[in-house]
Amino acid sequence: MARLARAAALPAALAFVALAAAPAHAAYPGENGLIAYVSSRSGPPTPTVVDPDGGVPRVVGRPGQVSPAWSPDGAALAVAGAISRSPRGPATFEIFTMHLNGEPVAITADRGQDFDPAWSPDGTRIAYSAMTGDNRDIWVVDATGGNAQRLTRNSVDEGTPSWSPDGTEIAFTRTRGADNVIAVMAPDGSHVRTLATGRGDDEDPEWSPDGTRIAYTHYAPGSSTADIWTMNAIGGDARPLTHTRANETQPAWSPDGGQIAFTSNRRRHDDVWVMPVGGGRATCVTPDPASDDSPAWGTRSDVGNLEAVPGMQRVSRPPGLSL
């Protein structure tokens, strides 16, 4: 069954993060910073950040902010937030950005269902998915708002965009029949091609910081649980990173390219885990009874000092767990 639905069941509410501004570019390898994710520890899903090397997770903003994505310099977040809720239909979601001491800025205004923000490597544009008629398409908009452009025009669903580190391509998930596949295209929507990964359902592509590989969620044929795989950026050489009985999805590379964060229900509910790219022991960085998902790993910046980020609340955290 096609699962291009990471955004479809997200709760409705509007919230933002206050983060420090800095130059847009981030060099590779970057210094590993905070992992942003969505947690239900305090009730409704709420954006939270944590230092994967240890420390106390901090709740950011208000409940309901979803799909967090760090800017290339690790100094801002793009999020999907609800601006209205109607008893006759689904909430309207737009893409927003926020910097230190700034007001939340809506950069889309189509009063639709906008999710999956992804910054371009130079920080000037943000790709996202939006409902266009009866299906979801990939769009791109200036990071300051305006100049929204539709990149895909198909009768199938397309979402979860991810920019290549050099900014020349965007990987994304495309529905094909009953399953999903990983495709790539130029930033103007041209030169679309499907990447060869083998049989099964593939989604959630995430480009490695050095541009050589793509991590993704892979469901084997007939399976209801997924594992994290990687493949060459041109397709082929698909390799499993995880292989458990748990459902493991939503990979996010560390800025230094040495680790991958992902969502797993190894402990019978979703948590954010981290493991080396070459395989090995995975560590849970959100070891609490709440549901935690949608990790995004930022580059170390001024917001690496959690005390410097306005709007954060202390959340108790037991020592990290390993498996």
N, C-alpha and C positions, 0 to 999 in steps of 0.2 A: 504494500500500500504506500502511496506517495505520502511523505511526511513533511512537506514544506510548510510547517505550521508552528515554528518556534514562536512567531509573533501572534498567531491567530487566537490563542487562548489567553493572552496576557491580560492582566487586570487593568482597569482604567483608573488613572489618577494623574495628576501633574506634579512634578517635583524637579528640583535642580540641584546641581552641585556647585559650590564656590571653590574655584581652583585658581592657581597662580598662572599668569601669562608668561611666555618665554618664546624664543625663536622657534619657528615651526619645524625646521629640519631636525632629525635625530640620526646620528651616524651609526653605522653598524661596525662592530658589535656595540649595542647600547648597554647602559648599566641598568640592571633589573630594578624596577621600582615596585609600586603597589599593584595588587590585583583588585580590580573592581568587579563586583558581582551583585546579584540580586538575592536577597535573603528574606525569609519570612519569620525570622527569629522573634521579631517584635510584633507580629501580626501579619498584616498585608505585606506582600513582597515590597522590599525597600532596598535601594542601592546602598552598598556597603563596600568599604575598602579594607584591605589587610596587607601587611607586609608578610610575604610567604616565608621569610627567614625567621619569623617570630614576631610577637607583639600582639596588641589587642585590636580586634576588628572594630571599625568605627562606622556607625550608621551615618549616611549622608542624605541631607534633604528630607523630603517627606515620603510617606508610603506611596507606591504606585509608579515610580520612575522605573523604566525598563530599558533593556538593550543598551547597556553602557558601552561606550567606545572611547578610548583615550586618543587625544591628539598625538601627532608624531613626537612632540617634545615632552609628553607626559604632564602637561600643564593645564589641560582642559578636558572636559568630557562632552561628547555628544550623546543625547539620550532620546528615547521616544516617550512623549508625554501626552496625556489626554487633555483636551481643551474643552470637551463637552461630553455629556452623557444623556442619551435619550432613551426613555422607556420603550420607544418604538423601534430601536435599532442599536447597533453597536456604538461604542464611544468613538469619537473622532480623535485620532492621534496625529501629532505633528512631530517633526524633528527639531530639537532645541540644542543650543550650546550654552556653556556658562564658564566664566573666568572669575578670578579673584575680585571680590567687591563689586561685581557687575550684576546687572539684572539679567534674568533668563531671557534669551533671545530666540524667538521662533524663526527658523530659517526656511521652513516650508509653510504654505498657507493654502493647501488644497482641500482642507476639511475632509480628509480621507482617512486611510489607515496606513500611516507611514511608520515603518520599523527598520531595524537592521542598519543603523548608521555605520559608515566606515570612512575614515578620513583618508584623503590622498596623501602620499608621502611628503609632499611639500606643504601640507596643511591648508591649502587654498580651497579645496572642494570636498564635499562629502557625498558619497554614494549611499543609496538607501533603497528599500523596496516599498512599493505603494500599490494599492489596489487601483487598477485601471479598468473600469468596467467590471467584468466578471472574473478577472484573473489578476495576479500580482506581477508587476514588472519592476525592472531596475531603473532608477532615476539617478541623476546627479545634480547637485545644487552648490552654489558658492558657499563657503563656510561662513560668510558674513550674511548669507541670505540672498535670494534672487537668482535669476538666470537658471531656473530649474529646467532640465532637459531629460526627456524620456529616451532611454538607451535601448530597451528591448520592446518589440512589438509583435508578440506571439499570442496564440490562444492558450498557451500553457502557463503555469505559474513559474516565476523566476524570482529568487530572493537571495538573502545572505551574501551580499557582495563582499569581496576582499581585494584590495589593491595589491599589485606587485610592488616590491620595494622601489623599483625604478620608475613606477608610475605609468608604465607603458601598457599594462593589461589589468583587467578586472576579472577575477574568478567569481563564479556564482553557482547557485544551485538551480537546476532546471528540471521540471517534471517531464518524464518521458514514459508514457504508458502508465503503468501502475507504480513505477518507481521514480527515483530521482537520479540525476547524473550531475557531474561537475563539468562546467563549461567555462571558457575564458573568451574575452573579447577585448577590443581596443577601447580606450576611454570614451570614444565617440559612438560606441555600439557596433562598430564594424568588425569584420574578420572574426566572427564567432566560430568557435570549434569546440567539440566535446573531447574531454581528456579520457584516455583509455585507462580504466581501473579494474576491469574484470566484471564478473557477474555480481549482482546485488544492488542495493539501494545506497547511494552516496550523496552526502550533503554537508553543509557547514564548512566550506573550504576556508583555509587560513594559510596565507603565504608565509614561508619562513623568512626571517629577517635578511638572509643572504640571497634570497630569490631562487634558490636551487630546488626546493621541495615545497609541496603543499600538504598540510595535514587536513584530515577530513573525518567525518563520521561515516562508518560503513556498517550497513546491515547485510549480513549474509542472506542469500535467497531463502525465503521462508522463515527467517528469524525475526522475533519481536524485540530482540536486544541487540545493541550495537557495540562496536569497538572503535578505538581510534586507530587510523591508518595514516601513512604518509606515502606520497608518490613523487616522482620527478615532476618538476614544474611544466614539462612538456608532455606529461602523461607517461604511464608505464612504470615499471619497477615499484609496484605497490607492495607495501610491507605493513604488517600489523605492529602497532606499538603496544596495544593492550590486547589481552585475550583472556577474559574472565566470563563468568556467568552473569555479571552485572550489566546494566545498561550504561554505556559510556559514550558521551557525546560532547559537542561544542568545544573543540580544541582551540587553544590560544597559546601561541609561541611566546617564550620569554624574549625580551629585547636582545639578550646576548646569544640567542639561538640554541642554547644548551638544554632547555627544558620545555615541556608543554604542560599547561594547565588544562583541565577538562572537568566536565560534570560527570559524576558517577554515583550510582545508588548502591555501592558496595555495602553500605551500612543500613540498607533498607529504606533509605531516603536520600534525596540528592544532596551531595556535598561537592565542594571544589577540591580537586586533588592535583598534585604536581608530580611529574616523574621525568627522569632524564630522557632526552631524545633517543639515545642509544639503547634504551630499555633499562630495567632495574626496578628498585623498590619505589613504589608510589607513596606519597605522603599526603594525608588529608590536612588542608590548611583551614578548614572550617568545621572542626570537630564539635558540633553542637547538635541538638535534636531537631533543628529547623531544616527546612528545605532551602538549599543554596545552589544557584546555577548561574549560567551565562557569564563565565569569566572573561575578563579582558585584562591583559597584562601591560602595564604602562612602563615607560622609561623613567628612570630615577630623575627627579627634578626637585624644585623647591617644595612640592607637595609631598615629597618623601618624608618630610617632617610633619607627622600627623597633627601635632599641636598647632601648626600654622594654617590648617584648613578650617575655615569657618563652618559652622553648622554641623559639626560632627559630634556624636554622642558616644560615650564610652560603653562598650559592650564586653561583659566578662567572657573569657575564653580559657578553657582548660588547655593543658599542653597539647601540642600537635600529635596526631596519631599516624603511625606508619603501618603499611600492609605489604 
